[in-house]
Protein backbone atom coordinates (compact mmCIF):
# COMPACT_ATOMS: atom_id res chain seq x y z
CA UNK A 1 0.00 0.00 0.00
CA UNK A 2 1.34 3.40 -0.94
CA UNK A 3 0.30 6.78 0.41
CA UNK A 4 0.71 9.70 -1.97
CA UNK A 5 0.80 13.11 -0.36
CA UNK A 6 0.63 16.51 -2.05
CA UNK A 7 3.54 18.67 -1.04
CA UNK A 8 2.34 21.93 0.54
CA UNK A 9 5.07 23.96 -1.20
CA UNK A 10 4.11 22.85 -4.70
CA UNK A 11 0.50 21.92 -5.35
CA UNK A 12 1.45 19.63 -8.24
CA UNK A 13 4.38 17.95 -6.50
CA UNK A 14 3.63 14.58 -4.91
CA UNK A 15 5.42 12.62 -2.22
CA UNK A 16 5.27 8.84 -2.04
CA UNK A 17 5.14 7.23 1.39
CA UNK A 18 5.34 3.43 1.57
CA UNK A 19 3.54 1.69 4.43
CA UNK A 20 5.52 -0.81 6.53
CA UNK A 21 3.42 -3.57 4.96
CA UNK A 22 4.35 -2.40 1.45
CA UNK A 23 8.05 -2.23 2.33
CA UNK A 24 7.85 -5.75 3.76
CA UNK A 25 6.25 -6.96 0.53
CA UNK A 26 8.92 -5.21 -1.56
CA UNK A 27 11.71 -6.82 0.51
CA UNK A 28 10.53 -10.22 -0.72
CA UNK A 29 11.26 -9.30 -4.35
CA UNK A 30 14.64 -9.29 -6.05
CA UNK A 31 16.55 -6.00 -6.01
CA UNK A 32 15.95 -5.38 -9.73
CA UNK A 33 12.17 -5.77 -9.39
CA UNK A 34 12.11 -3.57 -6.28
CA UNK A 35 14.18 -0.90 -8.08
CA UNK A 36 11.81 -1.08 -11.06
CA UNK A 37 8.80 -0.52 -8.80
CA UNK A 38 10.44 2.39 -6.92
CA UNK A 39 11.59 4.00 -10.19
CA UNK A 40 8.17 3.70 -11.79
CA UNK A 41 6.35 5.05 -8.72
CA UNK A 42 8.77 8.01 -8.67
CA UNK A 43 8.02 8.57 -12.35
CA UNK A 44 4.25 8.45 -11.73
CA UNK A 45 4.60 10.97 -8.88
CA UNK A 46 6.60 13.34 -11.10
CA UNK A 47 3.83 13.55 -13.71
CA UNK A 48 1.33 16.45 -13.73
CA UNK A 49 -1.56 14.00 -13.26
CA UNK A 50 -0.28 10.73 -11.75
CA UNK A 51 -3.78 9.28 -11.46
CA UNK A 52 -4.03 9.32 -15.25
CA UNK A 53 -1.88 6.16 -15.07
CA UNK A 54 -3.94 4.50 -12.31
CA UNK A 55 -7.19 2.58 -12.30
CA UNK A 56 -9.91 3.73 -9.92
CA UNK A 57 -11.04 1.23 -7.26
CA UNK A 58 -14.44 1.05 -5.63
CA UNK A 59 -15.30 -0.66 -2.35
CA UNK A 60 -11.76 -1.71 -1.47
CA UNK A 61 -11.71 -2.87 2.18
CA UNK A 62 -8.18 -1.52 2.68
CA UNK A 63 -9.31 1.99 1.80
CA UNK A 64 -7.30 2.09 -1.42
CA UNK A 65 -8.73 4.46 -4.00
CA UNK A 66 -6.55 3.60 -7.01
CA UNK A 67 -4.07 1.03 -8.24
CA UNK A 68 -1.01 1.45 -10.40
CA UNK A 69 0.17 -1.32 -12.69
CA UNK A 70 3.90 -1.99 -12.98
CA UNK A 71 4.40 -5.05 -15.15
CA UNK A 72 2.63 -7.94 -13.41
CA UNK A 73 2.55 -6.05 -10.08
CA UNK A 74 -0.20 -3.82 -8.72
CA UNK A 75 0.42 -0.98 -6.30
CA UNK A 76 -2.52 0.17 -4.18
CA UNK A 77 -2.79 3.88 -3.37
CA UNK A 78 -4.37 5.99 -0.67
CA UNK A 79 -4.24 9.77 -0.90
CA UNK A 80 -3.55 11.67 2.29
CA UNK A 81 -4.24 15.36 2.47
CA UNK A 82 -1.64 17.46 4.27
Secondary structure, 3 states (H helix, E strand, C coil): CEEEEECCCCCCCEEEEECHHHHHHHHCCCHHHHHHHHHHHHHHHHCCCHHHHEEECCCCCCCCCEEEEECCEEEEEEEECC
